[in-house]
Amino acid sequence: MDRNTELKTMIHSVVTPATGCTEPVAIALNASTARAELKGELRKASVKMDICLLKNALGVGIPGFDERGVVACVAIGIAAGDPKAGMDVLGSITPDKAEIAKTLIPLITVQLDGSRSGLFIETILESDEDKVRVVTDGGHANITLVEHGTEFPHYETVEGSSIDGVEKYGLADFRDFADTVDDEFLAFLKEGVEMNQRISDAGAEMAIGRCYDKLTEKSFFDHSLIFEVQRATSCASFARMSGVQLPVMTVTGSGNQGISLFLTAAKAGELLHVPQEKILRGIAYAQALNIFIKHSLGTLSCLCSASVASGLSGACGVMYMLGATDAQISACIKTVLGSVTGMICDGAKEGCANKVGLSCANAITAAMMAMEGFGIEAGGIVTSDDVETLVANLSRVANVGMTPANATIVDIMMGK
């Protein structure tokens, strides 16, 4: 497989529309798949999941449902989810189905599976005549097992990822990819820009957008490039986290990452008067860089990936549009990883809008500074100019150093 085909295949595997936060979506998709398989009337639902997924589903809004929480995610999936819709499983929730979901809540139990370090969901549904197990492993829509039985053996995690192999590429490859990728792929990226702009427009009419308007009227903000990127991304995230029933083009399993990447690049490109094709090629560059970072960082992390992966990648896509050198892009990466690496992920909720907006504003600031020749010097986790080393350092912080933090965060969220 040639480089462009391989990178396109990888990107298509992790860039897909979803309605609602992707952790509730993953839970609902798993549960709806199990219900579609189950014969008879539901009597009991038992669900296990990893700590990162549990954390991100505890408090976020669910499209079309006025309940929140992990049990609610399972209930709405069983009652109203369409398993054939994939990550858009929650795209057609009706009030009647939402009411049915509420009656199922007493039948559902949820447990943390502390043995799982990657994204994992196991749902077992029981009826008067059947018992079904469905497993999601490694990716939000990656259902790897559907089986009927009476007793189920321990499930062994399947190793591997749809973006395995991206680690052999580098900045020069991503530039060549963006320069030469075909028009059909660019049209796909254009759909993502338009989709994510629509939810940003919805968020602009909500509390966060009205607040930005008031602060601008009071001259606390102006209409600068940096502010407009912050406003567009944070409004989109706020709408999504609130449960607005509009799809988002996700990136590497996350709507907020999709918002960060697409809208940082598109909004900045628009304000810098970059031609549309060049903007889309910049987004192609950003997609390739993002999967490079996320392959090392992992699908779910204790760090906010909008800050260290997708927002950063979107800003580097803007630099590509402006003709930046690899050295300048490396300088931007160093500045971002040396400034916001400590931003934790403490679960999906409306407050993520502030993290998304601030992260994207920081990333585009670092990008514009790098274009002027500025980048931070080595220090802390920034030990090299080499992007592969920088990403390895980031991943070591997230996946080794921060591992105990997830349990503490979840305990706090659950009032323990």
N, C-alpha and C positions, 0 to 999 in steps of 0.2 A: 504494500500500500504506500503511495507517495505521501509526502509530508502534508500537503494541503488537504488531501482526502482524509488522512488520519486525524488531523486537528479538527476538521469540520465534524467528523464523526464523534469525536470526544465532546466537542462543544454542544452539538445537538443532543447528546445524551444527558446533559446537565442544564440545558436552557429550555424551559418548557413553561407554558401558562399554568397558573394555579389560582384558584379563588380562595382567599384566606391564608393565614399564616401556615407555612408548610408543615409544621409539627402537628397541629390539629388535623390538617389534611391527610398526613401520613397515617395517623391513628384512625381517622374516619374511613380512609380507603381500605385499610386492613380489615376493619370491622365490617364494612359493607360487603367486602369480598367473602368474609366468613358467613354473613347472613344469607348471601345469595346461594351459598352451598348447602346451608343447613336445611334439613327436612323437618317439618313439624313446627310446633309453637315453641318459641324461645322460653327457656326456664332459668338459664344462668349464663353469665358471661364473665370469664376470668381473663385478665389482661396483664402481661408483664412488659416492661420496657426499660431501656437504658436510662441513665441519670440525665444526660443532656436533653434527650427528647422529653422526658418527664418535666424537666425544668422549663422548657420552652412552651409547654402546653398548659401549664398551671393557671396562668392568669390572662391569657390573650383573648381578644374577641373572636367569636365564631360567626361567620356569615350566616344570616338568616335565623340565628338562635340567640335568645336573650340569656341563656345560661353560660357559665364559664367553668373551666376546670377539665381535668383529664377524663373523668367519668362522663362529662357532658360530650366530649369529643367522641367517645365510644358510642354513646347513646344516639347522637345525631347520625353517625355513620350507619348504625344498624337500622335506624328508622327511616332515614331519608337519603342516604348516600347512594350514588350511582357508580358502582365499581367499574363500569365500562368507560366512565369519563376520566379515569386516571386522576391526575392532580387537580382536575376540575370537579372532583367528586362532590364538593359542597357548592357548586355553582347554581343549583336549581332547588334550593331548600324552600319549601312553602310553609306558611303558618300552620296548616293542618298537620304536616309531617313533624314540625317542631313540637307541637303539642303531644304527639305520639311518643316522641323521643323522651319527653319528661316522664312519661309513665314507665319507661324502661330503666331509669336511673337506679331504683332499688335492687335491680337484678345484677348490677355490675360491680365487680371488685377489681381494683387496680393495684399492682405491686411493682416496686422497683426491683429490677434484676441487676444487682450489683456486680455480677460476674461479667457483664457485657461492657466493653470499652468503646464499641462503635454503635451506630444507629441500629436499634433492634426493637421489634415489636412482636409479641406472640399473643394472639387472641384464641381462646378456646370457648366455643359456644356449645351449649347443651340444650337439647329439647327432649320431649317425651319419647322420641324415636331415633335420635341421631346425636353425634358429637363430632365437631369439626375443629381442626387447628389450622390457622393461617399464620405464617411467619413473614415479616419484612426484615430484610437484613442488608445493612450497608448503604442503602439509599432510600429516600422517602417513598418512592414508588416501586422499589425492588422487592416484589413479593416472590420469595424463593420456594415456598412450600405451601401446598393446600392438601390436607389429608383428612380422611374420616377414620374413626376408630373408637376404641373404648379407653385405651391407655396409650400415651404418646412418649416415646423415648426422648432423652435429652437432645436438643438440636445443636449441632456443631456449626459454628459460624463459617460461612463461605468466604475464603480470602479473595482479595482482588477488587478492582474498581474499574469503572468504565473509562477512567482517565489515566489508567496505568500506561506508561510509555511517554507521557508528556515530559517527564524529567530529563529525557535525552535532548530536548530542545532548549534554546536560549533566546536572548533578545534579538539577535540577528535573524533567527528563524521566524520569530513572531513578526518582525518587520517585513520579511519576504512574503510571509503568509498574507499579511494585510495588503501588501502591494498587489498581489496576484489572485486573491480569492475571487470566485466567480460572482456574477450579478445575482444569481438565485440565492446565494447565501446572504448577500447584502440586503436583498428584499426581506428575508427572514428577520434580519436584525432590525430593519425598519419597522416591522410589525411590533417588535419589542419596545422600541422607542415610543410608538404611538400608544400602545397599551399602557405603558407605565406613565406616560404623560396624562392619560385620562384619569388615572387614580390620583395623580398629583393635583389635577384641577379640582377633583372632588374634595381633597384635603384642604385646598385653599379656601373652600367655603365653610370649613369646620373651625373649631375653636383655635387651633394652632395657626391657621391661615389668617383668621381675623386678628389674632394677637400680633402677627408679623405686620399686618396692615397698620395697626394702631402705632406700633413702634416706629414704623417708617414715617408715618405722619408726624411723629414727634422728633424726627431726625436722629433717632438712635441707629437706624439703618439707612443705607442709600441703595441705589439700584446697581451696585457694583457686580462684577462677574462673580466674585466669591460669595456675596450675599445671595445672588439669584440661584446659584448652585445649592447653597444651604437651604433656601426656601423651597425649591422644587423637590428636593429629595426628602426633606423632613415632612412636608405636607403629604407626600405620597405614602410615606411610612406610617404617619399618624392615621390616615384613612384605612390603610390595610390592617394595622394593629387594632383598630376600633371595630373591625368586622364588616367594613363596607363590602357589599356584594358585587365587587368588580374584580376581574382577573388581573393578575400581575405576571409579567414575563420574569420568571425566576432565573437565578443563576446559581449553579452549584448547590441546588437544594434549598435556596432561600429567596423569598420575595424581597426582603430588605437588601440583600446583596444584588438582586436584579435591579432594584430601584437605584442603588448606589452606583452601579456600573453604567447602566444605560443613561440615566438622567445626568450624572456628572459629565459624561462625555458629550451627550447631545446638547444640553443647555449651554455648556461652555463653548462648544463648537458653533452653536447658533449665535451667541453673543460676540464671538470673535470673527463672525462673518465667513466661516469656513464653508466651502461648497458641500452640499448634502452627501455626495458620493465620498468625499474625503472624511466627513464625519462618520459615515458607516464603516469605512475602512479603519478609522481610529477605534471604533467599537470592536471590530474584528481583532485588532491588536490587543485591546483590553481583555477580550474574552480569552485569548490564548495565554496572556500573562496571568489572568485570574486562575485558570485551571492549573497552571504551573505552581502557584502559591498554595492553592487549596489541596492539591495532591499531597503535599507535605503536611499541611496544617490539619487536614481531616475534614469530614463532612460537618460534624458538630464539634464545637470547641468551647473551652472556658473563656476564650478571648472573643471579643466582638469582631467578626470577620468583615463587617462593613468598614471597619477602621484600618485593618491591616491587609485586606485582600481586595475586595470589590471596589471600594471607593478609591483606593490607591491605584488599582488597575485602570479604572475609568479616567483618572487624572493622567496616567501615563499614556492612555489613548489620545488624550488631548495633546500631549507633547508630541506624539507621532504625527498628528495632524499638522503641527506647527514646524515639523522638520527637525526635531530634537535628535541629537546624537545618542548612541547607546550610553555614553559616559554621563550625559545630562539626565537620562532616564534613571540610571543607577543612582545618581545623586538624589533624585526625588525619592526613590525607594529608601535610601539611607535616612533621609530626613523624616519620612513618615514612620518608619520602623523605630527610629530613635526618639519619637515623640509620643505616639499613642499606643504603643504595644501593650501597655498596662490596662487598657480599657476592657473591663470584664464583661462577659455576657451573664446577666443575672435574670435571664428568662425573657420571653417575648411579652410585650405589653406596650401601651401607648408611649411610654417613656423612651422606647427605642427610637422614636422619631427624632429626639434630641441627639441621641448618639449618631444616628445616620447623618443628620444635617451637619453636625459639628465635624464628624469624620470626613465627610466629602469636602467641606470648606477647608479643613486642614490639608487634605490631599491636593486640592487645586492650588492652594497657597504654596505648598512645597513644590508643585510642578512649575508654577510661574517663577518662583525663586531660582529653581534649577535652570530655567531658561535664561536667567540673568547671570548664571555662573555661580550661584550659591548652593552649597550643600553642607550638612553638618560634618564635622570631622569624626574620626573613629572614636568610639567610647561606648561603654555599656555593652549591649548586645550587638552593636554595630562595629564589627571587628574587621571588616573587609569591604572592598569595592565590588567583590564578586557577588552577583545576585544569588547564585545557588547557595553560597555560604550564609548570606543574610537570611534567606528563607529557612535554611536548616536551623539557624540560631533561634528564629521566631518559633519554629515548630517545637524545638526543645523546651522553650519556656512554656508553651501551651500544653504540650502533651506529657511532659515530665514534671516540670516545676509547678504547674498549676493544677495538677490532677486532684489534690485534696480539697481545692477551693470549691469544686462543684458540690460536694457533699455539704459543705458549710452553707453555701448559697441556698441549696434546696431546703436544708433545715430551717434557715431563717424565713424562707418563703412560706413554709408550712407551719410556722409559729412554734418550732421546737426549741 
